[in-house]
Amino acid sequence: MEENTVEEKDCCCGKKTKERSAEEYQKLIHRLNRIEGQVRGIRGMVERNAYCTDILIQSSAVAAALNAFNKELLASHIRTCVADDIREGRDEVVDELVDTLQKLMK
């Protein structure tokens, strides 16, 4: 994957897509792989009849990891997609951001 600037496009289904730099892509995938491993670990704990509080602690760690992933992705989105759209006069991106933040804060 080559390094590039933010390039947001509409795909064939009418939804937006975003080309990410190789660095951003790798950071996000690395976090997701770690989270996936944590979830598999929790499943193993359930299968081995681990004590409830031990599972809950691991589940809380997964929730924190997902929260960190969301924060990183949101920060990137604001710095790139949102900022670029505002610069180009597409102010409706602010409403989209507000809607997204409201969904994240439920």
C-alpha positions in Angstrom: 0.0 0.0 0.0 1.5 3.3 -1.0 1.7 6.4 1.1 -0.8 9.1 0.0 -2.9 11.9 1.2 -6.4 11.4 2.4 -8.5 10.3 -0.5 -12.1 9.8 0.3 -14.2 8.3 -2.5 -17.6 6.9 -3.1 -17.6 3.2 -3.8 -19.9 1.3 -6.1 -22.6 1.0 -3.3 -22.7 4.8 -2.7 -20.8 4.7 0.6 -17.7 6.6 1.3 -14.3 4.9 1.5 -10.9 6.2 2.6 -7.4 5.4 1.3 -5.1 5.2 4.3 -1.4 5.5 4.4 0.6 2.3 5.0 1.5 3.5 8.5 -2.1 4.3 9.5 -3.3 1.0 8.0 -0.6 -1.0 9.9 -1.3 0.7 13.2 -5.1 0.0 13.0 -4.6 -3.6 11.8 -2.1 -4.2 14.6 -4.5 -2.9 17.2 -7.4 -5.0 15.8 -5.2 -8.1 15.8 -4.4 -7.6 19.4 -8.0 -7.1 20.3 -9.0 -10.2 18.3 -6.4 -12.2 20.3 -7.8 -10.9 23.6 -11.3 -11.9 22.6 -10.0 -15.4 21.7 -8.4 -15.5 25.1 -11.6 -14.7 26.8 -13.4 -17.4 24.9 -10.7 -19.9 26.0 -11.3 -18.8 29.6 -15.0 -19.4 29.3 -14.3 -22.8 27.7 -12.0 -23.7 30.6 -14.5 -22.5 33.2 -12.4 -19.7 34.5 -13.5 -17.7 37.5 -16.1 -15.0 36.6 -14.0 -12.0 37.9 -11.0 -13.1 35.9 -13.1 -13.2 32.7 -14.6 -9.8 33.6 -11.2 -8.2 34.0 -10.1 -9.5 30.6 -13.4 -8.3 29.1 -12.8 -4.9 30.5 -9.3 -4.9 29.0 -10.9 -5.6 25.6 -13.4 -2.8 26.0 -10.5 -0.4 26.8 -8.6 -1.6 23.8 -11.6 -1.0 21.5 -12.0 2.4 23.1 -8.4 3.2 22.3 -8.9 2.0 18.7 -11.9 4.2 18.4 -10.1 7.2 19.8 -7.2 6.7 17.3 -9.5 6.3 14.4 -11.6 9.3 15.4 -8.6 11.5 15.8 -7.4 10.5 12.3 -10.8 11.1 10.8 -11.1 14.6 12.3 -7.5 15.5 11.2 -8.0 14.3 7.7 -11.5 13.7 6.4 -13.4 16.3 8.4 -10.7 19.0 8.0 -10.4 18.4 4.3 -14.2 18.5 3.8 -14.5 21.7 5.7 -11.6 23.3 3.7 -13.5 22.3 0.5 -16.7 23.9 1.7 -18.6 20.7 2.6 -19.8 21.8 6.0 -22.3 18.9 6.2 -19.4 16.8 7.5 -19.8 18.6 10.8 -23.3 17.2 11.2 -22.0 13.8 10.2 -19.3 14.1 12.9 -21.8 15.1 15.5 -24.0 12.1 14.6 -21.0 9.8 14.9 -20.0 11.2 18.3 -23.5 10.8 19.6 -23.5 7.1 18.5 -20.1 6.6 20.1 -21.2 8.1 23.4 -24.2 5.9 24.0 
